Amino acid sequence: MPRITKEEKARNRQNIVEAAGRMFRAQGIDAVGIADLMKEAGLTHGGFYNHFASKDDLAAEVCNASFATSLGVLAQAVEDGEAPAGSPLRRVVDDYLSAEHRDAQDGGCPSASLVIDAGRHDETIQRSYAAGVEGYLTGFAAELARERDGELAPQEARDQAVLLLSRLVGAMVLARAVRDVEPALSDEILRTCRAHALD
């Protein structure tokens, strides 16, 4: 049997990470078996350990990759600057606390979709999650300071960034938890938090 090239191996690894990202965010890390994951990635079950030592190692890489994508959205909003839809943070809040994000089949941003999993797993996953949280806090603090024309001291900007991220994640987790049985309540949580997240 011919050996695969380095490029093919890298592509296979990327397929696994992308499939795991979708499945972990939608179902939770523990609910996803390696056989189903590899099938979703279009690969054989036995090939998993050619790429990862364990499912936790894969989950940590998924966390890193998912947060990198989400933080890229924040960075792009900041780079785009003011727009008719509002300031960069206003647009990020409105997008994060939207019905579309709540209803995303893959769970959307890892800050809300992997929050419970991160707390239940080992330090490898928690470190990756913590790095993503820190990325959000750093980005939010910098943009809060910029949008408020330097009126915030660094610690004040950091404190407000912690509050903002906590509001976003908490609201999304609650809105998803009641969406199917109390859709009006779910919408109310999103609407109220969108209105007051930047207070």
ZIDA-V599474 format. One record per residue. N is the residue number from 1. RES is the residue in one small letter. SS is DSSP state (A for helix, B for strand, O for the rest). PSI is psi in whole degrees, -180 to 180 (999 if undefined). NEAR is the number of other ideal C-beta (glycine too) atoms within 12 Angstrom. Layout:
N,RES,SS,PSI,NEAR
N,RES,SS,PSI,NEAR
This chain:
1,m,O,130,3
2,p,O,145,5
3,r,O,148,8
4,i,O,154,16
5,t,O,166,10
6,k,A,-37,10
7,e,A,-42,10
8,e,A,-40,17
9,k,A,-43,17
10,a,A,-40,15
11,r,A,-41,18
12,n,A,-43,25
13,r,A,-43,29
14,q,A,-40,21
15,n,A,-40,24
16,i,A,-46,39
17,v,A,-43,33
18,e,A,-44,26
19,a,A,-44,31
20,a,A,-39,46
21,g,A,-47,39
22,r,A,-48,28
23,m,A,-42,36
24,f,A,-43,42
25,r,A,-34,39
26,a,A,-38,27
27,q,A,-18,24
28,g,O,150,24
29,i,O,-47,39
30,d,O,-25,17
31,a,O,-11,18
32,v,O,119,30
33,g,O,154,19
34,i,A,-39,28
35,a,A,-46,17
36,d,A,-39,21
37,l,A,-47,35
38,m,A,-35,29
39,k,A,-44,20
40,e,A,-35,26
41,a,O,-6,31
42,g,O,27,16
43,l,O,169,31
44,t,O,151,17
45,h,A,-45,18
46,g,A,-21,11
47,g,A,-11,23
48,f,A,-47,31
49,y,A,-2,18
50,n,A,-15,19
51,h,O,-34,31
52,f,O,143,26
53,a,O,-29,14
54,s,O,168,18
55,k,A,-34,33
56,d,A,-39,27
57,d,A,-42,26
58,l,A,-45,35
59,a,A,-38,40
60,a,A,-41,36
61,e,A,-39,31
62,v,A,-44,45
63,c,A,-48,40
64,n,A,-47,28
65,a,A,-40,30
66,s,A,-43,39
67,f,A,-37,38
68,a,A,-41,23
69,t,A,-47,26
70,s,A,-41,38
71,l,A,-27,31
72,g,A,-35,20
73,v,A,-44,26
74,l,A,-47,36
75,a,A,-40,22
76,q,A,-40,18
77,a,A,-42,29
78,v,A,-43,28
79,e,A,-37,15
80,d,A,-24,20
81,g,O,-157,18
82,e,O,146,17
83,a,B,167,17
84,p,O,-29,9
85,a,O,-1,16
86,g,B,-172,19
87,s,O,166,23
88,p,A,-45,29
89,l,A,-36,39
90,r,A,-43,27
91,r,A,-40,29
92,v,A,-46,40
93,v,A,-48,35
94,d,A,-39,26
95,d,A,-44,29
96,y,A,-44,39
97,l,O,36,39
98,s,O,158,25
99,a,A,-33,23
100,e,A,-43,16
101,h,A,-44,33
102,r,A,-42,34
103,d,O,3,20
104,a,O,127,25
105,q,O,-32,14
106,d,O,7,25
107,g,O,-6,33
108,g,O,-139,34
109,c,O,136,41
110,p,A,-19,44
111,s,A,-37,44
112,a,A,-38,39
113,s,A,-24,37
114,l,O,8,44
115,v,A,-44,34
116,i,A,-44,25
117,d,A,-43,35
118,a,A,-42,35
119,g,A,-22,17
120,r,A,-10,17
121,h,O,180,28
122,d,O,180,19
123,e,A,-26,13
124,t,A,-49,25
125,i,A,-41,36
126,q,A,-38,22
127,r,A,-43,22
128,s,A,-43,33
129,y,A,-45,38
130,a,A,-38,24
131,a,A,-39,26
132,g,A,-43,37
133,v,A,-45,33
134,e,A,-38,21
135,g,A,-44,31
136,y,A,-46,38
137,l,A,-42,31
138,t,A,-47,25
139,g,A,-44,34
140,f,A,-45,41
141,a,A,-44,31
142,a,A,-43,26
143,e,A,-37,34
144,l,A,-44,38
145,a,A,-41,25
146,r,A,-46,20
147,e,A,-23,29
148,r,O,24,20
149,d,O,41,10
150,g,O,12,13
151,e,O,-16,13
152,l,O,131,21
153,a,O,157,14
154,p,A,-42,17
155,q,A,-35,13
156,e,A,-42,17
157,a,A,-41,28
158,r,A,-46,23
159,d,A,-43,19
160,q,A,-32,29
161,a,A,-42,35
162,v,A,-45,23
163,l,A,-43,23
164,l,A,-49,36
165,l,A,-40,37
166,s,A,-39,24
167,r,A,-44,32
168,l,A,-52,42
169,v,A,-46,35
170,g,A,-44,25
171,a,A,-42,35
172,m,A,-43,41
173,v,A,-45,30
174,l,A,-45,26
175,a,A,-39,37
176,r,A,-35,33
177,a,A,-28,19
178,v,A,1,20
179,r,O,-45,23
180,d,O,-33,13
181,v,O,-28,10
182,e,O,70,15
183,p,A,-33,17
184,a,A,-40,14
185,l,A,-42,19
186,s,A,-47,27
187,d,A,-39,22
188,e,A,-43,20
189,i,A,-47,30
190,l,A,-47,37
191,r,A,-47,21
192,t,A,-44,19
193,c,A,-33,31
194,r,A,-42,31
195,a,A,-31,17
196,h,A,1,17
197,a,O,-33,33
198,l,O,10,28
199,d,O,999,12
